[in-house]
Amino acid sequence: MATPTDADVLTLSQWFSPAYPVGGFAYSHGLEWAIDSGAVTDAERAGNWVCDVLRHGAGWNDSLFLIAAYRAGSPAMVAKAEALCRATAASRERLQETCLQGQAFCRITSDIWGGGLHDLTYPVAVGRAARQLNLPLELTVQMYLQSFGANLAGAAMRLVPLGQTEGQAMIRDLAPLCRQIAGRALQSGLQDIGSTVFLADIAAMRHETQQSRIFRT
């Protein structure tokens, strides 16, 4: 496997920076409802919640969609990954989340790097853009997952609330898991899609009708 260049690392760092306008900070993935309901009350439970979503839920599935889009050899294969990504969204707002983030990513990435991306869900858009720029696949998946987890940790820092030290420790502790998931996903395929984080899915659904909320999902 080729060693990532400095330019590769810096490009991915830019894509997954909070400054990149995909609006990841606006979504809690149902975590806001879980905190409001009392299911998540401290750093340990928040960390477990985020790890489960990454390992057994949207983090795992998004990794497979990203990889499939990267490896796709035809528009039909991209369309298959895109259709599955939309179909596995567990709630209306989860679908909205991946579509709006994907649209934002396509727009800004196409404006800066070219490639003509449009109307793709977020992980599929990242996979296609990474392929067009020939960025290293494994590192792309790792950094996508780390960004996903960091966004959820940021939500927990604001809502539990957690202190900066606890929140940053949580993000640090996600690194080995992100590497593990990426490595396993590279050996898997779309036939391995699946989610067992039922409480997180229910939380996302309940969040849609929560009376007072800060986040969009």
C-alpha positions in Angstrom: 0.0 0.0 0.0 1.4 3.4 -1.0 2.5 5.7 1.8 0.3 8.8 2.0 2.0 12.0 0.9 1.9 15.2 2.9 -0.5 16.6 0.4 -2.9 13.7 0.8 -2.9 14.1 4.6 -3.5 17.8 4.4 -6.3 17.4 1.9 -8.1 14.9 4.1 -7.5 17.1 7.1 -9.1 20.0 5.3 -12.1 17.9 4.2 -12.8 16.7 7.8 -11.9 20.0 9.5 -14.7 21.7 11.4 -14.1 24.6 8.9 -15.2 22.5 5.9 -18.8 23.6 5.2 -20.6 20.3 5.5 -22.4 21.2 8.7 -21.4 18.2 10.7 -21.5 20.2 13.9 -25.3 20.6 13.5 -26.1 16.9 13.9 -26.2 14.8 17.0 -27.3 11.6 15.4 -30.0 11.2 18.1 -27.6 11.7 21.0 -29.4 14.9 22.0 -32.5 12.9 22.8 -30.5 10.2 24.6 -29.0 12.8 26.8 -32.3 14.5 27.4 -34.0 11.2 28.3 -31.3 10.3 30.8 -29.8 7.4 28.9 -26.5 9.2 28.5 -25.4 11.1 31.6 -21.5 11.1 31.8 -18.3 10.7 29.8 -18.3 6.9 30.1 -21.8 6.5 28.7 -21.2 9.1 26.0 -18.1 7.3 25.0 -19.8 3.9 24.9 -22.7 5.4 22.8 -20.3 6.9 20.2 -18.2 3.7 20.0 -21.3 1.6 19.4 -22.6 3.9 16.7 -19.2 3.7 15.0 -18.6 0.0 15.4 -22.2 -1.4 15.0 -24.2 1.4 13.3 -23.8 4.2 10.8 -20.0 4.4 11.2 -19.6 0.8 10.0 -22.2 1.2 7.2 -20.8 4.5 6.1 -17.3 3.0 5.8 -18.7 0.3 3.5 -20.5 2.9 1.3 -17.4 5.1 1.1 -15.2 2.1 0.1 -17.7 0.9 -2.4 -17.9 4.3 -4.0 -14.1 4.6 -4.1 -13.8 1.2 -5.7 -16.7 1.6 -8.1 -15.8 0.9 -11.7 -19.0 2.2 -13.3 -21.8 4.7 -12.7 -24.1 1.7 -11.9 -21.9 0.6 -9.1 -21.9 4.1 -7.6 -25.7 4.2 -8.0 -25.9 0.9 -6.1 -23.9 2.3 -3.1 -25.9 5.5 -3.2 -29.3 3.7 -3.2 -28.2 1.4 -0.3 -26.9 4.4 1.7 -30.3 6.1 1.4 -32.2 2.9 2.1 -30.3 2.2 5.4 -31.1 5.6 6.9 -33.2 4.7 10.0 -35.3 7.9 10.1 -36.4 10.8 8.1 -33.9 13.2 9.6 -31.0 10.7 9.4 -31.7 10.5 5.7 -31.8 14.3 5.5 -28.5 14.4 7.4 -26.6 12.3 5.0 -28.2 13.9 2.0 -27.6 17.5 3.1 -24.0 16.8 4.2 -23.4 15.0 0.9 -24.8 17.9 -1.1 -22.7 20.4 0.8 -19.5 18.3 0.4 -20.2 17.8 -3.4 -20.7 21.5 -3.9 -17.6 22.8 -2.2 -15.3 19.9 -3.3 -16.3 20.3 -6.9 -15.8 24.1 -6.8 -12.3 23.7 -5.4 -10.9 20.4 -6.9 -13.3 19.9 -9.8 -14.8 16.4 -10.6 -18.4 17.4 -11.1 -19.8 15.7 -8.0 -23.5 16.3 -7.2 -26.4 15.0 -5.2 -24.6 12.1 -3.5 -25.0 11.1 0.1 -22.1 12.0 2.4 -20.0 8.8 2.5 -20.5 8.1 -1.2 -19.5 11.7 -2.1 -16.3 11.3 0.1 -15.5 8.0 -1.6 -15.8 9.4 -5.1 -13.9 12.5 -4.3 -11.1 10.5 -2.7 -10.9 8.3 -5.8 -10.8 11.2 -8.2 -7.8 12.7 -6.3 -6.3 9.2 -5.8 -6.2 9.7 -2.0 -5.3 6.7 0.2 -8.5 4.7 0.9 -7.7 3.4 4.3 -6.6 6.8 5.6 -9.7 8.4 4.1 -11.9 5.9 6.0 -10.0 6.4 9.2 -10.3 10.1 9.1 -14.0 10.0 8.1 -14.7 7.9 11.1 -12.6 10.1 13.4 -14.5 13.1 12.2 -17.9 11.4 12.7 -16.9 10.4 16.3 -15.5 13.9 17.0 -18.8 15.5 16.0 -20.7 13.3 18.3 -18.2 13.9 21.1 -18.7 17.6 20.5 -22.4 17.2 21.0 -21.8 15.4 24.2 -19.5 18.1 25.4 -22.2 20.7 25.0 -25.2 18.6 26.2 -24.1 16.3 29.0 -22.2 18.5 29.6 -18.6 17.3 29.5 -15.5 19.3 30.2 -13.0 20.0 27.5 -10.5 17.5 29.0 -13.1 14.6 29.1 -14.3 15.4 25.6 -10.9 15.5 24.1 -9.9 12.3 25.9 -13.0 10.7 24.4 -11.9 11.7 20.9 -8.3 10.5 21.5 -9.6 7.1 22.6 -11.6 6.7 19.4 -8.4 6.5 17.3 -7.7 2.8 17.7 -11.3 2.0 17.0 -11.3 4.0 13.8 -8.3 2.2 12.6 -9.8 -1.2 13.5 -13.1 -0.4 11.8 -11.4 0.8 8.6 -9.2 -2.2 8.4 -12.1 -4.6 8.8 -14.2 -2.6 6.3 -11.5 -2.9 3.7 -11.9 -6.6 3.8 -15.7 -6.5 3.6 -18.3 -5.4 1.1 -21.8 -4.1 0.7 -23.1 -7.5 1.5 -21.9 -6.9 5.1 -24.1 -3.9 5.7 -25.9 -4.1 9.0 -26.8 -2.2 12.1 -27.6 -3.4 15.6 -27.7 0.0 17.4 -31.4 0.0 17.8 -31.5 2.5 20.7 -29.5 5.0 18.6 -32.0 4.6 15.8 -35.0 5.0 18.1 -33.2 8.1 19.6 -32.9 9.6 16.2 -36.6 9.0 15.5 -37.6 10.4 18.9 -35.4 13.4 18.4 -37.5 14.5 15.4 -40.4 15.4 17.7 -38.4 16.6 20.7 -39.9 19.8 22.0 -36.7 21.8 22.6 -33.5 20.9 20.8 -30.2 22.4 19.6 -29.2 19.8 16.9 -30.9 18.8 13.7 -30.8 15.0 14.3 
